């Protein structure tokens, strides 16, 4: 039986946006309306069930899904081994896998509808967040931990949605007739809340993304990056700064531009403690535990403030191997992308996620893994968007022809 014939709603980007919405739930919903948490859990379970059922029916398993599954299961196994918060972690791992399966499925079924779905959802959330940032400069609401929160949460939690929104827009706009200058202003609009709230790492990441987008648009930087180079760049920074403490090389950025001190606002102390904990359990790490125990282990801190170090602390060397492998396997499919700008937009987004990850722990991994899965299917996405643009061109030509014939009839 051909399952696709019975799933026409999956060709509608709005339907697809609703399916993935529970996995990109705005922080304001949970913070301001805690009574909606049960609704959120039910919606997330329903979305997972729909995606998983279709995934099983399709009977296909790609390398990217295997890699993501191995990465998430390593963390879950470490957490179980250390008697940590395995239930809440299982929910988060399920969300990551569900979104990756969704991208994996829709890249084959209808890549254009999938890209539009992410574009609609991310753009809407980013624009609503910008409105709240402008309307409430001192914060839309307060929580016990953070005084300034907006639609997407406090300032450090905006980039996981803003970066993918920039990426998906750039990819979709590449095959449209939207002028580059208009695209530039839309990109500025999507990234505006980062500059208004001014979270240092997010500002650097978004600025790098915009600069590399301009270079790529100018046909000068489409081949600058590869998955391997992304890993080498961030691996080099990790060993230079986190391990070797040579941050003085970046004093011009840390102190002069961002206004931070050379300890990255006390982050070096956290790194020392986390490195000590890692050496005690180097293979599988300590897993994910409740906040109080984490603070007790990390000298009062809730996370390591470096994503590579967070991986080593929680899931050890094995977790790091699977995470890096998930990135490195992306180079092979990218060789089949004809328009190198697509590759550049995707890789720049991963690069910028990890830029934030050098001084923060990426607590929301779902958007990053979604982008990674899109990268794996970049050739399919490119073909789908190119085909859609050709069909759109044919429709425009036919419309012009009809208008021309109608004009001739009126003359006669």
N, C-alpha and C positions, 0 to 999 in steps of 0.2 A: 504494500500500500504506500502510495506517495503522500507522506505527511504534509508536504508543502501545500498541496491543493486545498487542505482544510484549514490553513492558517493564514488566510488573506489579511486579517487585521495586523499581522506582523509586518506588512508592507507600509503601514501608516506610521510615520515618525512620531505623531502625537501619542499613539498607543504605546509605542516603544519607550517614549519618555516616561509615561506613567509606570511602566514595568520597572524601570531602573531607578525611579525617584526614591523608593525606600532605602536604597543603598547610598544615596547622596542627600540625606535628610538634613535640612538646615539646622544649625545649632539652636537658633532662636525658638524653634518648635519644641525642642526638648527642654530648654531652660525656662521658657515662659509658660509652657503648657504641659507640665509633667503628666497630666492625666491622659495625654495623647500617646504616651510611651507604649501602652498596650496596643493601641491602634497601629503604631509604627511596627511593633513586633509582628503583628498579624499580617500587615502588608508586606513586610520583608519575607516572611515565611511563604506567603502566596507567590510572590515574585520568584523566590528561589525554586518553589515547586514547579512553576510554569517553565522556567529556564531549564531546570534539571530534566524534566520530562521530555522536552524537545531535544535536549542534548543526547539523552539516552536513545531516543527514537532515531536520531541521525546516525548513530553508531560510528562516530568518528572521534579520534583522540589525537590532537596535534601536539607537537613537541612543546609549545609554549604552555599548554594546559598541564602537561606532565611536569614541567619545570616549576610552575607556580604551585602546583599541588605539593611537590617535594619540599619547596620552601616553607609553605604554610604548615605542612605536617611535621616538619622538623621542629618548628617553634611550638606546636601543640604537644608533641611528644616530650620535649624538654620541660614544658609546663606541667604535664602529667607526672613526669618523673620527679619533679620538685614540689609536687602537691600545691600547685599554684592556682590561679584563677582560670581553670581550664574551660568552664562553661561559658563565661563571657568571651573568652578568646575564641572558642569554637564558633560562636555567633559571628565574630569579626572575620575569622577565616572563611566561614561560609559565604559572607558578603563578598569578599575578595574573589573567591572561586566562582560565585554566581555571575559577577560582572565580567570576569574573564571568559567564562563559558558563553555569556551573552554576546560579547564581541566576536568570539571565535565562530559562533553560529551565524550571526548576522553578516559577518564579512563574506561568508559564502552565499547566504540566501539573498540578502539585499543590502549591500554595503552602503549604498547611497542613503537609504532610509535610516540606517544605523547612525551614520555621520550626522544627519539632520537631527536625529533624536538627541544625541549628545549636545549638538549645537543649541537646540531649543532649550534644553534643561539647564545647561551650564550658563548660557547667556542670560536666561531669565533670573537665575539665582544671583549672578554677579551684578546685574542691573538693580535688582531689588536691594541687594547689599549696599550698593553705591548710594541709592536713595536714602537708606537709613543712616549711612555715614555722613552724608551731607545734611540731612534733617536733624541728626543728633550728634553733633561734633564731640560732645562729652561722653558719648556712649548711649545706646538705646536702652540698656538695662544693666544691672549689676548682678554678679554672682558672688558666692562666698570667696572665690579665688581671684576673680578679675573684676575690676571696677568698670571697665569700658568694653562693652560687648555690642555687636550689631547683628544683622541677620545671619551672617555666617560665623558668628562667634567673636572672640577677641582677635586682636590684630594678627597674631601669628597663625591663625587658622583660616585666613582668607585665601592664601596662595594655592592650597590643594584643589580649589575649584577654579581660580583665576587662570593658572597656568594651562590646565586642560582646555579651558574656554578659548584662550588665545590660540592654542595648537589646532583645535578642531575648526575654528574660524579660518585660520590661515590655509589649512588643507582644503576646506570647502571653497574658499574664495579663489583658490589657485585656478580653478576651471571656470570661473565666472567672468562676466564682463565688468565687474566692479573695478573702477580705476584704483591704482595703487595708493593715491593720496587719500581716497575715501577709506580704503582698508586701513591705512595708517591712523586716521582719526577714530575709527571704530576700535582699533587695538588700544589706543590711548584711553578711550572711554571704558573699555573692559578692565584696564589695569589701574584706573584712577584711584580706586579705594586704597590700594597699596601705598600710593604716594601721600594720600591724605592722612592715613593712620600712621604711616612711617614706622613699620617694623623693619629694622636694619637688614636682616638676611633676605626678607621678601623683596625689599627694594632692590637689592643687588641682583637677585635672581630675575626679577621682571625686567630690570634695565638691561641685563645681559641678553634676555630673550628678545627684547625689542631691537637692540643693536644688531644681533645676529640675524633677525628677520630682515632688517634693512639691507644688510650685507648680502643676504641670500637673494632678496628681490633684485639687487643690482647685479645678479649673476656672478658674484665674486666669492661667495662662501658656501655654495651648494655642496661642495665636496670637502669642506673643512673637517667635518666630524664623521666618526664611525662609532659603533658600539664599543669597540676595543679602545678607541681614543678617549671616550667618555670615562671608561673604567680606569684607564691609566692616569688621566688628569686628576680624578678624585682620589685614586689610590696614592698618587704622588703627594697631593695636598695633605692627605691623612697622615702619611708617614713623616712629612716635613713638619707639620704643625702639631698634630695630636700626639705623635710619638716623639718627634725630634725637637718640638717646641721652638721652631724657627719662625715664629709669627712676625718677628721684626722685619722680615722681608716684605710684609704686607702692611707696614705701619702707615703708609700713605693712605690706604683704604680704611683700615680699622680706626685709626685715631683722627686723621685729617678730614675724611669724608663722612664716615658714619658716626664719629664722635664717641666711640667706645674706647675702653682701655685695653692694654695689651694682654690682659687675662680673659678677654672676651666676656666681660662682666661676671667674672668669677667662674667661668666655665672650665678653666684649666684645673681647678681644684676637683671638680666633678670628674674630669677625665682621669686624673690620678687615681681616684677611688675606684672608678669603673675598671680601669686597667688592672688594678690589684685584684678585684673580684673576678675578672676574666681569667687571670692566671691560676686561680683556685679551681675553676671548672672550664678548661679551655675547649673541650670537645663539643659539649652540648649546652653549656651555659647554665643560667639559673632559671630560665623560663620567665613567664609573666606572672607576677604575684600582685597582691593588693597594694594600694598606694602607701599605706602605713609601713608595711614590711620593706617596700622598695626604699622609702625614705630612711629607714633604719640601716639598710645595707649600704646606701649611697650617701651617707653622712648628711641626711636631711633633704636630699634632692629626689624628685619624683622620676627623673630619667637622666640619661647620660649627656644630653645636649650635643650629640654627634651620632648620626644615623649608623655609620659603620661600626662605631663603638657600641651602640645600642644592640645591633645584631650580634656582635661578639659576646656581649654581656648576657643576652637573653637566649640565644640559640647556638653560641659557640662557633668554632671554625666550620663545622658542618653547615650551619645556617648561612654563614658568609659565602661558602662555596656555592650553595644553591642559588643565593641571591645574585651573585656575580655571573653565574652560569645563565640565569634567566636573561640578563642583559646581553651577554656575549653571543647567545644563539641568534640574536636579532640581525647580526651582520649578513648572514647568508641570504635571507629573504630580501634584504635591502639591495642586494646586487641585481635583483630582477626589476627594480623600480626604474623606469625610463626617465621620468622627470625627477631629477635629484633634489628639487626643492621640497618634494614630499618628504624624502628621507631627512632633509635638514630640519624641517619643522618638528618632526617627531623626536629626533635625537636632541635638538636644542631643548625641548621640553623636559626630557629625562635629565639632561645635563643640569638644568635649572632647578629641578626638584632636588637633586643631590647637592647643589650649591647651598640651598637652605639646610639640607641634611648635614652639612659640615659643622653647623653650630646649633642645630636643633635636632630633636628626634622626630622623624616623620611619623606622627601618630596615626594619621589617616592614610593608609597605604592603598586603598581601593582605587582612587584616581590614577595613581602612578602605575599600578598593574594594568589598569584599563588601557592606558597609553601604550604600555609595553606590548600588550596583545594586539593593539592596532598596528604597531610597528611590524609585528610578525606578519600581519596580513596587508601590509602596505601595497604590494603589487595588486592585490584584488581591489583594494579601495581605489587605487589610481585608475584601474580599468573601469570600475563602476562609475566613477565620477566623469571620466572622459566619455564613456558611452552616453551618460545622461546629458552631457553638454552637447554631444552630436545630435541627439534627439531633439534637444531644445533648439539647436540651430536650424534643424529641418522644419520644426514648427514655425519658427520666426520667418523662414524663407517662404513657407506656404502662406502665412498670414500676409506677408508683403505682396505675394503674387495675387491673392484674393483682393486685396485693397486696390492693386493696380488694375485688375480686370473690372472691378466695380467702378473705378474712375473712368475707364474707357467706355463702359456702357452708358454712364451718365453723359459723356461727351456726345455719343452717337444719338 
